[in-house]
Amino acid sequence: MMDIVILGAGGHGRVVLDIIQQARTHRAIGFLDNNPALHGRRVDGLPVLGGIDQLDEVRQRGVRGAVIAIGDNGVRRALGDRVEAGELELVSAIHPSAQLASNASAGKGVVIAAGALVCAHCQIGDYAILNTGCIVDHESMIGTSVHICPGVRLAGHVVVESGAFVGIGATVVQNVRIGFEAIVGAGAVVTQDVDPMTTVVGVPARAIKDAPTAAEFASMLAPTQRPIGLGDPRDPMHVAQA
Ligand SMILES: CC(C)(COP(=O)(O)OP(=O)(O)OC[C@H]1O[C@@H](n2cnc3c(N)ncnc32)[C@H](O)[C@@H]1OP(=O)(O)O)[C@@H](O)C(=O)NCCC(=O)NCCS
């Protein structure tokens, strides 16, 4: 059984540890997390070995893979690149009670939690999270680094573009497209396409935040262009764990 580390020791990290332990396909030997307050401590019995900058060290100690357990969609994708650059295998965590249709496909580094249902001909992109008890119905496409929260119901032929977040308990009717990095609020019922980078809430869902202007968009890009510093408070991992 391959030894792996879990990147992120927060609430989602605990969920992912449980999935790995129940699936018994890999052996989790510890967490890496950029919150220094956790270093040297144990989370659900597993040690927090250090920050994400320890990837190379754990590889030298025989770890061969990593599973990413970070809720932030942008950080998760960036970390995936970093894991692969570090020559570790990007591992998926799929709970034994999740059900995937035989003709559904899933990319690398995905997390599919307990009770999730993925129906016929669905495609699940890299780094996607399909959280507890969600339903992804037939021929739906889930983009890279999407988060489908617990209890979400997607009808058939739904497209969720990369980086989008569908909040807990939301329902999306058939043939709807959720634009990239859009946010669907908890409990929303989405009956129409959602523009990229827009936030919608309610029943039926309505926009409460429109997509940014070109100037706003440019300023949003800047942080992701900064190098990920080790222990640097500007590090997106650091912010995510604070
Ligand atoms: C949609 C969401 C992201 C908006 O967060 P936000 O941008 O901080 O928005 P605010 O909290 O300032 O709310 C703005 C307005 O929308 C309303 N609103 C926010 N979320 C709503 C929701 N889910 N349903 C209905 N109305 C909502 C607020 O009441 C507020 O209304 P007001 O202006 O009349 O007072 C957030 O409320 C949400 O639903 N997050 C999902 C959480 C989740 O699913 N967590 C699971 C993680 S596994």
The ligand as a Tripos MOL2 file, in Angstrom:
@<TRIPOS>MOLECULE
LIG
   48    50     1     0     0
SMALL
NO_CHARGES

@<TRIPOS>ATOM
      1 C1        -23.8850   32.7160   -1.1300 C.3       1 LIG1
      2 C2        -22.8330   33.0650   -0.1030 C.3       1 LIG1
      3 C3        -21.4420   32.6150   -0.6020 C.3       1 LIG1
      4 C4        -22.8710   34.5740    0.0300 C.3       1 LIG1
      5 O1        -21.9250   34.9910    0.9510 O.3       1 LIG1
      6 P1        -21.5740   36.5570    0.9990 P.3       1 LIG1
      7 O2        -21.0410   36.9750   -0.3490 O.co2     1 LIG1
      8 O3        -20.6910   36.7550    2.1770 O.co2     1 LIG1
      9 O4        -22.9850   37.2720    1.1240 O.3       1 LIG1
     10 P2        -23.6470   37.9130    2.4200 P.3       1 LIG1
     11 O5        -23.6120   36.9810    3.5820 O.co2     1 LIG1
     12 O6        -23.0890   39.2910    2.5840 O.co2     1 LIG1
     13 O7        -25.1860   38.0280    1.9790 O.3       1 LIG1
     14 C5        -25.6230   38.9420    0.9910 C.3       1 LIG1
     15 C6        -27.1290   38.8600    0.9230 C.3       1 LIG1
     16 O8        -27.5160   37.5790    0.3860 O.3       1 LIG1
     17 C7        -28.3180   36.8540    1.3310 C.3       1 LIG1
     18 N1        -27.8760   35.4720    1.2800 N.ar      1 LIG1
     19 C8        -26.6140   34.9970    1.4970 C.ar      1 LIG1
     20 N2        -26.5750   33.6710    1.3190 N.ar      1 LIG1
     21 C9        -27.8190   33.2970    0.9970 C.ar      1 LIG1
     22 C10       -28.3880   32.0390    0.7070 C.ar      1 LIG1
     23 N3        -27.6420   30.9230    0.7050 N.pl3     1 LIG1
     24 N4        -29.7020   31.9970    0.4120 N.ar      1 LIG1
     25 C11       -30.4560   33.1120    0.4080 C.ar      1 LIG1
     26 N5        -29.9600   34.3460    0.6760 N.ar      1 LIG1
     27 C12       -28.6600   34.4240    0.9800 C.ar      1 LIG1
     28 C13       -28.0320   37.4850    2.6750 C.3       1 LIG1
     29 O9        -29.1130   37.3020    3.5720 O.3       1 LIG1
     30 C14       -27.8350   38.9330    2.2730 C.3       1 LIG1
     31 O10       -29.1060   39.5310    2.0530 O.3       1 LIG1
     32 P3        -29.3810   41.0770    2.4280 P.3       1 LIG1
     33 O11       -28.4330   41.8720    1.5620 O.co2     1 LIG1
     34 O12       -30.8130   41.2420    2.0870 O.co2     1 LIG1
     35 O13       -29.0670   41.2030    3.8550 O.co2     1 LIG1
     36 C15       -23.0600   32.3510    1.2580 C.3       1 LIG1
     37 O14       -24.1100   32.9570    1.9860 O.3       1 LIG1
     38 C16       -23.4070   30.8840    1.0840 C.2       1 LIG1
     39 O15       -24.5550   30.4820    0.8790 O.2       1 LIG1
     40 N6        -22.3380   30.0630    1.2010 N.am      1 LIG1
     41 C17       -22.4320   28.6400    1.0410 C.3       1 LIG1
     42 C18       -21.8730   27.9470    2.2950 C.3       1 LIG1
     43 C19       -21.7840   26.4650    2.1150 C.2       1 LIG1
     44 O16       -22.4310   25.8740    1.2970 O.2       1 LIG1
     45 N7        -20.9460   25.8450    2.9370 N.am      1 LIG1
     46 C20       -20.7290   24.4070    2.8360 C.3       1 LIG1
     47 C21       -19.2470   24.1220    2.7810 C.3       1 LIG1
     48 S1        -18.9350   22.3900    2.6410 S.3       1 LIG1
@<TRIPOS>BOND
     1     1     2 1
     2     2     3 1
     3     2     4 1
     4     2    36 1
     5     4     5 1
     6     5     6 1
     7     6     7 2
     8     6     8 1
     9     6     9 1
    10     9    10 1
    11    10    11 2
    12    10    12 1
    13    10    13 1
    14    13    14 1
    15    14    15 1
    16    15    16 1
    17    15    30 1
    18    16    17 1
    19    17    18 1
    20    17    28 1
    21    18    19 ar
    22    18    27 ar
    23    19    20 ar
    24    20    21 ar
    25    21    22 ar
    26    21    27 ar
    27    22    23 1
    28    22    24 ar
    29    24    25 ar
    30    25    26 ar
    31    26    27 ar
    32    28    29 1
    33    28    30 1
    34    30    31 1
    35    31    32 1
    36    32    33 2
    37    32    34 1
    38    32    35 1
    39    36    37 1
    40    36    38 1
    41    38    39 2
    42    38    40 1
    43    40    41 1
    44    41    42 1
    45    42    43 1
    46    43    44 2
    47    43    45 1
    48    45    46 1
    49    46    47 1
    50    47    48 1
@<TRIPOS>SUBSTRUCTURE
     1 LIG1         1 GROUP 0 **** ****
